[in-house]
Amino acid sequence: MKLIGYAKKFGDDVNTDLIISGRYKFSITDIKELSRHIMEDIRPNFYDEIKGKEIFIVAGRNFGCGSSREQAPLVIKSAGVKAVIANSFARIFYRNSFNIGLPLIICDTEEIKENDFLEMDLDRGILKMEDKQMIFSLPSLMKEILRAGGGMKYAQDYLYPR
């Protein structure tokens, strides 16, 4: 599975309330509408900046920390983000993301800059930038879950077929 896009860079400790503010959690139930508010508390107009574009969110340590808000990975995927690349992820956010089929890649993000063009090969574990490439490891089960479209779809199709 190959993905291409441009890097949109964030720092460390981006929590789920910064990904999607809690003030919208109960007032907006449509995920497409909710996704219009992605990252707006730390980067106003972020949705307009990425709308219709091929992008990756790139962050530092502990991306997705905070509450176990399931809307956070849903909003990222619904906004059209191809994958999130970070030095590390909060455990619950990590699991919620793979459950919905949002790729998360753990690697050193220090050298990735805002708007760098990235090419990612999930099968081979290679992330290419203009003048270098990085290797990452994605367990084979995670690859299968992503190919299926998420954890529930994987379970329905492979573990409990009808």
Backbone as numpy.savetxt, mean C-alpha at the origin, in Angstrom:
# Nx Ny Nz CAx CAy CAz Cx Cy Cz
4.27 -10.89 -11.31 3.42 -9.73 -11.31 4.32 -8.49 -11.31
4.16 -7.64 -12.33 4.98 -6.45 -12.44 4.13 -5.20 -12.26
4.69 -4.25 -11.53 4.02 -2.97 -11.26 4.97 -1.84 -11.60
4.42 -0.75 -12.13 5.23 0.43 -12.40 4.51 1.66 -11.84
5.28 2.68 -11.51 4.68 3.92 -11.03 5.72 4.86 -10.46
5.22 5.94 -9.92 6.06 6.99 -9.36 5.95 7.01 -7.84
7.05 7.30 -7.18 7.11 7.31 -5.72 6.48 8.58 -5.15
5.66 8.40 -4.16 5.14 9.50 -3.35 5.62 9.24 -1.93
6.49 10.08 -1.44 7.29 9.81 -0.25 6.68 10.38 1.02
6.70 9.57 2.07 6.26 9.94 3.41 7.34 9.50 4.41
7.23 9.94 5.64 8.24 9.64 6.65 7.91 8.43 7.49
8.41 8.44 8.71 8.20 7.37 9.67 6.86 7.54 10.40
6.37 6.44 10.95 5.21 6.43 11.85 3.96 7.06 11.26
3.69 6.79 10.00 2.43 7.25 9.39 1.34 6.32 9.92
0.48 6.86 10.78 -0.53 6.00 11.41 -1.82 5.95 10.60
-2.70 5.05 10.99 -3.93 4.84 10.23 -4.84 6.06 10.27
-4.75 6.88 11.33 -5.54 8.11 11.38 -5.01 9.16 10.43
-3.73 9.08 10.05 -3.19 9.99 9.04 -3.49 9.47 7.63
-3.57 8.17 7.48 -3.93 7.60 6.17 -5.37 7.99 5.84
-6.26 7.77 6.78 -7.65 8.22 6.63 -8.15 8.68 7.99
-8.49 9.94 8.05 -8.88 10.56 9.32 -10.12 9.89 9.91
-10.11 9.72 11.21 -11.24 9.15 11.92 -12.51 9.96 11.80
-12.39 11.25 11.47 -13.60 12.09 11.37 -14.50 11.65 10.23
-13.98 10.86 9.30 -14.78 10.38 8.17 -15.28 8.95 8.36
-14.77 8.28 9.36 -15.00 6.84 9.52 -16.48 6.45 9.49
-17.33 7.21 10.15 -18.74 6.84 10.21 -19.62 7.68 9.30
-19.12 8.83 8.87 -19.96 9.69 8.04 -19.88 9.33 6.55
-18.81 8.69 6.13 -18.67 8.28 4.72 -18.46 6.77 4.70
-19.42 6.05 4.14 -19.31 4.59 4.11 -18.89 4.06 2.74
-19.04 4.86 1.69 -18.61 4.45 0.36 -17.09 4.58 0.25
-16.41 3.47 -0.02 -14.94 3.47 0.01 -14.35 4.36 -1.07
-14.99 4.47 -2.22 -14.49 5.36 -3.28 -14.54 6.82 -2.82
-15.63 7.19 -2.18 -15.74 8.56 -1.65 -14.75 8.78 -0.51
-14.61 7.78 0.35 -13.68 7.88 1.47 -12.24 8.05 0.98
-11.91 7.38 -0.12 -10.54 7.45 -0.64 -10.15 8.85 -1.11
-11.11 9.70 -1.35 -10.82 11.09 -1.76 -10.15 11.88 -0.62
-10.18 11.32 0.59 -9.59 11.98 1.76 -8.27 11.35 2.20
-7.69 10.50 1.37 -6.45 9.82 1.71 -5.34 10.83 2.04
-4.71 10.64 3.16 -3.53 11.41 3.61 -3.76 12.92 3.73
-5.00 13.36 3.72 -5.24 14.81 3.65 -4.77 15.58 4.88
-4.65 14.94 6.02 -4.18 15.65 7.21 -2.67 15.91 7.19
-1.91 15.14 6.40 -0.47 15.38 6.32 -0.03 15.87 4.94
-0.91 15.69 3.97 -0.60 16.16 2.62 -1.91 16.55 1.94
-2.37 17.78 2.22 -3.65 18.22 1.63 -3.66 18.06 0.11
-4.80 17.67 -0.41 -5.00 17.46 -1.85 -4.20 16.28 -2.42
-3.79 15.36 -1.55 -3.02 14.20 -2.02 -3.82 13.40 -3.04
-5.10 13.22 -2.80 -5.93 12.45 -3.75 -5.90 13.09 -5.13
-6.06 14.41 -5.19 -6.02 15.10 -6.49 -4.64 14.97 -7.14
-3.61 14.94 -6.33 -2.24 14.79 -6.83 -2.01 13.42 -7.49
-2.67 12.38 -6.97 -2.41 11.02 -7.48 -3.51 10.48 -8.38
-4.64 11.15 -8.43 -5.80 10.66 -9.18 -5.43 10.34 -10.63
-5.72 9.11 -11.05 -5.47 8.68 -12.41 -4.02 8.40 -12.75
-3.15 8.38 -11.76 -1.72 8.15 -12.00 -1.30 6.82 -11.40
-0.21 6.29 -11.91 0.39 5.06 -11.39 1.36 5.46 -10.29
1.03 5.14 -9.04 1.91 5.57 -7.95 2.13 4.47 -6.90
3.25 4.63 -6.20 3.57 3.84 -5.02 3.67 4.81 -3.86
3.17 4.42 -2.70 3.46 5.16 -1.48 4.76 4.58 -0.94
5.70 5.46 -0.63 7.00 5.06 -0.09 7.15 5.74 1.27
7.49 4.97 2.29 7.58 5.52 3.64 8.76 4.95 4.39
8.94 5.42 5.60 10.02 4.96 6.45 9.59 3.79 7.31
9.82 3.92 8.61 9.51 2.85 9.57 8.06 2.93 10.04
7.52 1.77 10.39 6.27 1.65 11.15 5.06 2.23 10.42
4.97 2.03 9.11 3.83 2.53 8.34 2.57 1.78 8.76
1.47 2.50 8.97 0.20 1.89 9.33 0.03 1.61 10.81
0.85 2.26 11.64 0.72 2.07 13.09 -0.57 2.71 13.59
-0.87 2.51 14.84 -2.07 3.10 15.43 -3.18 2.09 15.52
-4.39 2.53 15.23 -5.55 1.66 15.37 -5.56 0.60 14.28
-6.41 -0.37 14.45 -6.52 -1.44 13.47 -7.55 -1.08 12.40
-7.73 0.18 12.16 -8.73 0.68 11.21 -8.57 0.01 9.85
-9.55 -0.83 9.50 -9.49 -1.56 8.23 -9.65 -0.65 7.02
-10.22 0.53 7.23 -10.40 1.45 6.11 -9.06 1.94 5.55
-8.00 1.95 6.36 -6.72 2.51 5.90 -6.19 1.78 4.66
-5.99 0.47 4.68 -5.54 -0.17 3.45 -6.58 -0.14 2.33
-7.86 -0.19 2.68 -8.91 -0.12 1.67 -8.86 1.21 0.92
-8.65 2.29 1.64 -8.58 3.62 1.03 -7.36 3.70 0.11
-6.24 3.17 0.55 -5.03 3.20 -0.27 -5.27 2.45 -1.59
-5.82 1.27 -1.50 -6.08 0.48 -2.71 -7.13 1.16 -3.58
-8.18 1.66 -2.99 -9.25 2.31 -3.74 -8.77 3.58 -4.45
-7.80 4.25 -3.87 -7.25 5.47 -4.49 -6.36 5.14 -5.68
-6.08 3.87 -5.91 -5.29 3.46 -7.07 -3.82 3.26 -6.82
-3.40 3.29 -5.56 -2.00 3.08 -5.22 -1.64 1.63 -5.55
-0.53 1.43 -6.27 -0.12 0.10 -6.72 0.43 -0.76 -5.58
1.18 -0.15 -4.67 1.78 -0.87 -3.54 2.31 0.17 -2.56
2.59 -0.29 -1.35 3.25 0.55 -0.35 4.60 -0.09 -0.08
5.63 0.75 -0.13 7.00 0.31 0.11 7.48 1.04 1.35
7.94 0.32 2.35 8.39 0.95 3.59 9.48 0.12 4.25
10.17 0.75 5.19 11.20 0.04 5.95 10.56 -1.01 6.86
9.37 -0.70 7.40 8.64 -1.65 8.22 7.18 -1.23 8.30
6.33 -2.19 8.66 4.89 -1.97 8.75 4.38 -2.41 10.11
3.33 -1.76 10.57 2.64 -2.23 11.77 1.99 -3.57 11.43
2.01 -4.48 12.37 1.57 -5.86 12.14 0.12 -5.96 11.65
-0.81 -5.27 12.29 -2.22 -5.39 11.91 -2.44 -4.77 10.53
-1.81 -3.63 10.26 -1.93 -3.01 8.95 -1.39 -3.96 7.87
-0.28 -4.61 8.16 0.33 -5.56 7.22 -0.68 -6.66 6.86
-1.28 -7.24 7.87 -2.23 -8.33 7.65 -3.48 -7.84 6.92
-4.03 -6.70 7.34 -5.22 -6.16 6.68 -4.96 -5.88 5.21
-3.76 -5.42 4.89 -3.42 -5.09 3.50 -3.39 -6.33 2.62
-2.75 -7.38 3.07 -2.70 -8.60 2.27 -4.08 -9.24 2.18
-4.90 -9.07 3.21 -6.26 -9.61 3.14 -7.06 -9.01 2.00
-6.77 -7.74 1.64 -7.52 -7.11 0.55 -6.72 -7.09 -0.76
-5.52 -7.65 -0.76 -4.73 -7.72 -1.98 -3.90 -6.49 -2.27
-3.55 -5.72 -1.25 -2.67 -4.55 -1.42 -1.24 -4.99 -1.15
-0.35 -4.94 -2.14 1.03 -5.35 -1.92 1.79 -4.40 -0.99
2.49 -4.97 -0.03 3.38 -4.23 0.86 4.77 -4.81 0.71
5.74 -3.94 0.50 7.11 -4.37 0.29 7.99 -3.76 1.37
8.75 -4.62 2.03 9.67 -4.16 3.07 11.07 -4.09 2.46
11.62 -2.89 2.44 13.00 -2.69 2.00 13.47 -1.32 2.47
14.75 -1.07 2.32 15.31 0.23 2.71 14.85 1.28 1.70
14.13 2.28 2.17 13.55 3.28 1.28 14.32 4.60 1.27
15.43 4.65 1.97 16.17 5.91 2.11 16.57 6.54 0.78
16.97 5.73 -0.18 17.45 6.28 -1.45 16.34 6.55 -2.47
15.12 6.15 -2.16 14.00 6.44 -3.06 13.56 7.88 -2.80
13.46 8.65 -3.86 13.09 10.06 -3.76 11.68 10.29 -4.31
11.10 11.40 -3.91 9.78 11.82 -4.42 9.79 11.83 -5.94
8.78 11.21 -6.53 8.57 11.14 -7.98 9.57 10.28 -8.74
10.41 9.49 -8.04 11.25 8.52 -8.74 10.34 7.54 -9.48
10.73 7.17 -10.70 10.00 6.14 -11.43 10.50 4.77 -10.95
9.57 3.91 -10.55 9.91 2.60 -10.00 9.28 1.50 -10.84
10.02 0.41 -10.97 9.52 -0.81 -11.58 9.67 -1.92 -10.56
8.59 -2.63 -10.29 8.61 -3.67 -9.27 8.21 -5.00 -9.89
9.01 -6.01 -9.64 8.69 -7.37 -10.04 8.46 -8.17 -8.76
7.19 -8.40 -8.44 6.84 -9.09 -7.21 7.30 -10.55 -7.22
7.28 -11.18 -8.38 7.67 -12.59 -8.47 9.16 -12.78 -8.23
9.97 -11.89 -8.77 11.42 -12.02 -8.66 11.98 -11.27 -7.46
11.18 -10.39 -6.83 11.65 -9.63 -5.68 12.65 -8.55 -6.03
12.37 -7.84 -7.13 13.29 -6.79 -7.58 12.53 -5.47 -7.70
13.13 -4.43 -7.13 12.62 -3.06 -7.25 13.68 -2.25 -7.97
13.34 -1.74 -9.16 14.29 -0.98 -9.97 13.96 0.50 -9.90
15.03 1.28 -9.77 14.96 2.73 -9.90 15.81 3.08 -11.11
15.91 4.35 -11.43 16.64 4.76 -12.63 18.05 4.19 -12.71
18.82 4.28 -11.63 20.23 3.88 -11.71 20.62 2.75 -10.77
19.64 2.10 -10.16 19.97 0.99 -9.27 18.78 0.08 -9.10
19.03 -1.05 -8.46 17.93 -1.94 -8.12 18.14 -2.49 -6.72
17.04 -2.83 -6.09 17.07 -3.40 -4.75 16.36 -4.75 -4.78
16.78 -5.61 -3.91 16.17 -6.93 -3.78 15.30 -6.92 -2.53
14.13 -7.51 -2.63 13.26 -7.66 -1.46 12.73 -9.09 -1.45
12.27 -9.50 -0.32 11.75 -10.86 -0.17 10.25 -10.79 0.10
9.51 -11.53 -0.67 8.07 -11.64 -0.46 7.75 -13.13 -0.41
7.29 -13.62 0.73 7.01 -15.06 0.86 6.07 -15.56 -0.24
6.27 -16.79 -0.67 5.47 -17.34 -1.77 3.98 -17.35 -1.45
3.60 -17.58 -0.21 2.19 -17.53 0.14 1.62 -16.13 -0.07
2.39 -15.10 0.27 1.93 -13.72 0.05 1.73 -13.46 -1.44
2.63 -13.97 -2.26 2.49 -13.81 -3.72 1.20 -14.47 -4.21
0.93 -15.66 -3.70 -0.30 -16.36 -4.08 -1.54 -15.60 -3.65
-1.51 -15.05 -2.44 -2.64 -14.26 -1.94 -2.85 -13.02 -2.81
-1.78 -12.35 -3.18 -1.89 -11.17 -4.03 -2.43 -11.53 -5.41
-1.94 -12.62 -5.99 -2.42 -13.06 -7.31 -3.92 -13.37 -7.27
-4.37 -13.91 -6.15 -5.79 -14.26 -6.02 -6.66 -13.03 -5.80
-6.07 -11.92 -5.39 -6.85 -10.71 -5.13 -7.10 -10.45 -3.66
-6.42 -11.19 -2.78 -6.56 -10.97 -1.34 -6.82 -12.27 -0.61
-6.77 -12.18 0.72 -6.89 -13.36 1.57 -8.23 -14.08 1.46
-9.32 -13.34 1.43 -10.64 -13.97 1.34 -10.81 -14.68 0.00
-10.40 -14.01 -1.07 -10.51 -14.61 -2.40 -9.61 -15.85 -2.49
-8.41 -15.77 -1.92 -7.51 -16.91 -1.90 -8.15 -18.09 -1.17
-8.74 -17.83 -0.01 -9.38 -18.90 0.76 -10.55 -19.51 -0.01
-11.36 -18.66 -0.64 -12.51 -19.17 -1.41 -12.07 -20.01 -2.60
-11.05 -19.56 -3.30 -10.64 -20.22 -4.55 -9.75 -21.44 -4.33
-8.88 -21.39 -3.31 -7.87 -22.43 -3.16 -8.04 -23.32 -1.94
-8.51 -22.76 -0.86 -8.64 -23.57 0.35 -10.00 -24.22 0.48
-11.04 -23.49 0.07 -12.42 -23.99 0.20 -13.19 -23.83 -1.11
-12.68 -24.39 -2.20 -13.41 -24.23 -3.47 -14.78 -24.87 -3.42
-15.67 -24.33 -4.18 -17.05 -24.88 -4.20 -17.20 -25.92 -5.25
